[in-house]
Amino acid sequence: MSLAPIKGLLSKYLYYVILANKRLLIEKRNGIIPGITKESILSLEIGVPPENEQRRIVAKIDNLFNIINQINKDQESIRNIADYTKHKLLDAYFGENSSYKSYYEKEYALGELLEYEQPGPYIVRSTEYNDLYKTPVLTPGKSFILGYTNENDGIYKVEGKKVIIFDDFTTASRIIDFDFKVKSSAMKILSNADDTKFDSEYLYYLLQTIHINNDTHKRYWISEYAPLKVKVHTLNEQLIIVKTIKSLYNILESINNI
């Protein structure tokens, strides 16, 4: 719809009035395909102050919106700085030039550190999710929890441990400490190969520092990641590193949430 204001009514003022009544207009949607009708718009009663007052109101709202936009930009900058700091923190422990190297460090293939399982038995059948259901359906990407299912079978049980879900195409990963189901077969479920030598969270952080070009559409865990040789610290040092990283991550997340 195109709305042309009458004489004495500023377009920008009308825009803000409609924006302010957006929820009301949405609630009045009707039709086979619910939509905002011409009648809903035309029946909306609004206050129309003198033109000078409209200009003052518009200028005030514009100014406040500019402030809000600047705050959003500042918050995005803070998030970027926090993410960069996390990257540098991991690099300090795991990077090629890291000065934090264990006297006893050994080299392993990633496949020796992390055993993989195909997700087939744990794929959800229905995507009719509901927040009232119990079991989360996961993806390793940004969405993470896609929803909750009431399916009682095919649930991956972590049994008090931690596992890593790894997207076989994008190489994104998440560490999980609760029971779950998954949406797609395009991932691997990775578990600690030896609890007496390796800490699961340490292996997860180590995995975040490995960057392999994933421009080609293929599965990466078996072909690229599993054979990759990496050095690890002793178990005691692993635990110290994890404690330090988690502590600093908590500080960065608190800054992010300000």
C-alpha positions as CSV (number, residue, x, y, z in Angstrom):
1,M,0.0,0.0,0.0
2,S,1.1,3.5,-0.7
3,L,0.0,6.1,1.9
4,A,-0.2,9.8,0.8
5,P,-0.7,12.1,3.8
6,I,-3.2,14.9,3.5
7,K,-2.1,18.5,3.6
8,G,-0.7,19.5,7.0
9,L,0.4,15.9,7.9
10,L,4.1,15.2,7.5
11,S,5.0,11.9,5.8
12,K,7.7,11.2,8.4
13,Y,5.3,11.8,11.3
14,L,2.7,9.5,9.7
15,Y,5.5,6.9,9.3
16,Y,6.3,7.0,13.0
17,V,2.6,6.8,14.0
18,I,2.1,3.7,11.9
19,L,5.3,2.2,13.3
20,A,4.1,2.9,16.8
21,N,0.8,1.1,16.0
22,K,2.5,-1.9,14.2
23,R,1.5,-4.4,16.9
24,L,-2.1,-3.3,16.9
25,L,-2.3,-3.6,13.1
26,I,-0.7,-7.0,13.2
27,E,-3.3,-8.2,15.7
28,K,-6.1,-7.1,13.4
29,R,-4.8,-9.1,10.4
30,N,-7.4,-11.2,8.6
31,G,-8.1,-13.0,5.4
32,I,-7.3,-16.5,4.1
33,I,-3.6,-15.4,4.1
34,P,-3.6,-13.1,7.1
35,G,-2.5,-9.6,6.2
36,I,-2.9,-5.9,7.1
37,T,-5.9,-4.6,5.1
38,K,-6.5,-1.2,3.7
39,E,-9.5,-0.9,6.0
40,S,-7.3,-1.5,9.1
41,I,-5.0,1.3,8.0
42,L,-7.8,3.8,7.1
43,S,-9.7,3.1,10.4
44,L,-6.6,3.8,12.5
45,E,-7.3,6.9,14.6
46,I,-4.3,9.1,15.2
47,G,-3.5,12.4,16.9
48,V,-2.5,15.1,14.5
49,P,-0.8,18.0,16.3
50,P,0.1,21.3,14.5
51,E,2.8,20.9,11.8
52,N,5.5,22.6,13.9
53,E,4.8,20.1,16.7
54,Q,5.0,17.2,14.2
55,R,8.4,18.5,13.1
56,R,9.6,18.7,16.7
57,I,8.4,15.1,17.4
58,V,10.0,13.8,14.3
59,A,13.3,15.5,15.1
60,K,13.2,14.1,18.6
61,I,12.5,10.5,17.4
62,D,15.2,10.8,14.7
63,N,17.7,11.9,17.3
64,L,16.8,9.0,19.6
65,F,17.0,6.5,16.8
66,N,20.5,7.8,15.8
67,I,21.6,7.3,19.4
68,I,20.2,3.8,19.4
69,N,21.9,3.0,16.1
70,Q,25.2,4.3,17.5
71,I,24.8,2.1,20.6
72,N,24.2,-0.9,18.4
73,K,27.3,-0.1,16.4
74,D,29.3,0.2,19.6
75,Q,28.0,-3.1,20.9
76,E,28.9,-4.8,17.6
77,S,32.4,-3.3,18.0
78,I,32.6,-4.7,21.5
79,R,31.5,-8.1,20.3
80,N,34.1,-8.0,17.6
81,I,36.8,-7.1,20.1
82,A,35.7,-9.8,22.4
83,D,35.8,-12.4,19.6
84,Y,39.3,-11.2,18.5
85,T,40.5,-11.4,22.1
86,K,39.2,-15.0,22.4
87,H,41.1,-15.9,19.2
88,K,44.3,-14.4,20.5
89,L,43.8,-16.2,23.9
90,L,43.6,-19.5,22.1
91,D,46.5,-18.6,19.9
92,A,48.6,-17.9,23.0
93,Y,48.2,-21.5,24.2
94,F,47.9,-23.5,20.9
95,G,49.4,-21.3,18.2
96,E,52.7,-22.1,16.4
97,N,54.5,-19.4,18.2
98,S,53.0,-20.1,21.6
99,S,55.5,-19.8,24.5
100,Y,53.3,-22.0,26.7
101,K,54.7,-25.4,25.7
102,S,54.9,-28.5,27.9
103,Y,58.2,-30.2,28.5
104,Y,56.2,-33.5,28.1
105,E,54.2,-32.6,25.1
106,K,53.5,-35.3,22.5
107,E,52.1,-35.4,19.0
108,Y,48.9,-37.1,18.0
109,A,46.7,-37.3,15.0
110,L,43.3,-35.7,15.8
111,G,41.7,-39.0,15.1
112,E,43.7,-40.5,18.0
113,L,42.4,-37.8,20.3
114,L,38.8,-37.8,19.2
115,E,36.7,-40.8,18.2
116,Y,33.8,-40.1,15.9
117,E,30.3,-41.4,15.6
118,Q,27.8,-40.9,12.8
119,P,24.7,-39.1,13.9
120,G,22.2,-41.3,11.9
121,P,20.6,-43.0,15.0
122,Y,20.0,-39.6,16.6
123,I,18.3,-37.6,13.8
124,V,15.0,-36.2,14.7
125,R,12.0,-37.4,12.6
126,S,9.7,-34.4,13.0
127,T,10.6,-30.8,13.0
128,E,7.4,-29.7,14.7
129,Y,9.3,-28.3,17.7
130,N,7.9,-26.9,20.8
131,D,9.6,-25.1,23.7
132,L,7.5,-27.2,26.1
133,Y,9.2,-30.4,24.9
134,K,12.2,-31.8,26.7
135,T,14.9,-32.8,24.2
136,P,16.9,-30.1,22.3
137,V,17.6,-30.6,18.6
138,L,21.1,-29.3,17.8
139,T,23.2,-28.0,15.0
140,P,26.9,-27.1,15.3
141,G,26.4,-23.7,13.6
142,K,25.2,-20.4,15.0
143,S,21.6,-21.5,15.4
144,F,22.8,-24.2,17.8
145,I,19.4,-25.2,19.4
146,L,16.9,-25.5,16.5
147,G,14.1,-26.4,18.8
148,Y,12.8,-29.0,21.2
149,T,11.3,-32.4,20.4
150,N,9.1,-34.8,22.3
151,E,10.6,-37.9,20.6
152,N,11.8,-40.3,23.3
153,D,13.9,-42.6,21.2
154,G,17.2,-42.0,19.4
155,I,18.4,-39.6,22.0
156,Y,22.2,-39.2,22.4
157,K,23.1,-39.7,26.1
158,V,26.2,-37.9,27.2
159,E,26.1,-39.8,30.5
160,G,27.9,-37.1,32.6
161,K,30.6,-36.5,30.0
162,K,31.2,-33.9,27.2
163,V,31.1,-34.5,23.5
164,I,31.7,-32.3,20.5
165,I,29.3,-32.0,17.5
166,F,31.3,-31.1,14.4
167,D,29.7,-29.9,11.1
168,D,31.3,-32.0,8.4
169,F,30.9,-29.3,5.8
170,T,31.4,-26.0,7.5
171,T,33.8,-27.4,10.2
172,A,31.9,-25.5,12.9
173,S,31.8,-27.2,16.3
174,R,30.1,-27.1,19.7
175,I,30.8,-28.8,23.0
176,I,27.8,-30.4,24.6
177,D,27.2,-31.7,28.1
178,F,23.5,-32.6,27.9
179,D,21.4,-35.2,26.1
180,F,20.3,-34.2,22.6
181,K,19.0,-35.2,19.1
182,V,20.3,-33.7,15.8
183,K,18.7,-32.4,12.6
184,S,21.1,-33.5,10.0
185,S,23.5,-36.3,9.0
186,A,26.1,-33.7,7.9
187,M,28.0,-33.9,11.1
188,K,30.2,-36.1,13.4
189,I,29.7,-36.6,17.1
190,L,33.2,-36.5,18.6
191,S,34.1,-38.0,22.0
192,N,37.3,-38.1,24.0
193,A,39.4,-41.1,23.0
194,D,41.2,-41.4,26.4
195,D,39.9,-39.6,29.6
196,T,43.2,-40.5,31.4
197,K,45.3,-38.5,28.9
198,F,43.0,-35.8,27.5
199,D,40.5,-33.3,28.8
200,S,37.4,-33.0,26.5
201,E,37.2,-29.2,26.9
202,Y,40.9,-28.8,26.1
203,L,40.4,-30.8,22.9
204,Y,37.4,-28.6,22.0
205,Y,39.5,-25.4,22.5
206,L,42.3,-27.0,20.5
207,L,39.9,-27.8,17.7
208,Q,38.9,-24.1,17.5
209,T,42.4,-23.1,16.5
210,I,42.5,-25.4,13.5
211,H,41.5,-23.7,10.3
212,I,41.3,-25.7,7.1
213,N,40.0,-24.2,3.8
214,N,36.5,-25.5,3.5
215,D,35.5,-23.9,0.2
216,T,35.1,-27.3,-1.4
217,H,31.8,-29.1,-0.7
218,K,32.9,-32.3,0.9
219,R,33.1,-33.9,4.3
220,Y,36.1,-32.8,6.2
221,W,36.5,-34.8,9.4
222,I,37.8,-38.1,8.0
223,S,39.7,-36.6,5.0
224,E,41.3,-33.5,6.6
225,Y,40.9,-33.3,10.3
226,A,41.4,-36.8,11.6
227,P,44.9,-37.3,10.1
228,L,46.1,-33.9,11.2
229,K,49.0,-34.1,13.6
230,V,48.8,-31.8,16.7
231,K,50.8,-31.4,19.9
232,V,49.1,-31.6,23.3
233,H,50.1,-30.6,26.8
234,T,50.2,-33.0,29.7
235,L,46.8,-33.6,31.3
236,N,47.6,-31.5,34.4
237,E,48.5,-28.5,32.1
238,Q,45.4,-29.2,30.0
239,L,43.2,-28.7,33.1
240,I,45.1,-25.5,34.0
241,I,44.7,-24.1,30.5
242,V,41.0,-24.9,30.4
243,K,40.4,-23.2,33.8
244,T,42.2,-20.1,32.6
245,I,40.4,-19.9,29.3
246,K,37.0,-20.4,30.8
247,S,37.7,-17.7,33.4
248,L,38.7,-15.2,30.8
249,Y,35.9,-16.2,28.4
250,N,33.4,-15.5,31.3
251,I,34.9,-12.0,31.6
252,L,34.6,-11.4,27.9
253,E,31.0,-12.7,27.8
254,S,30.0,-10.4,30.7
255,I,31.5,-7.4,28.8
256,N,29.5,-8.6,25.7
257,N,26.3,-8.6,27.7
258,I,26.6,-5.1,29.0
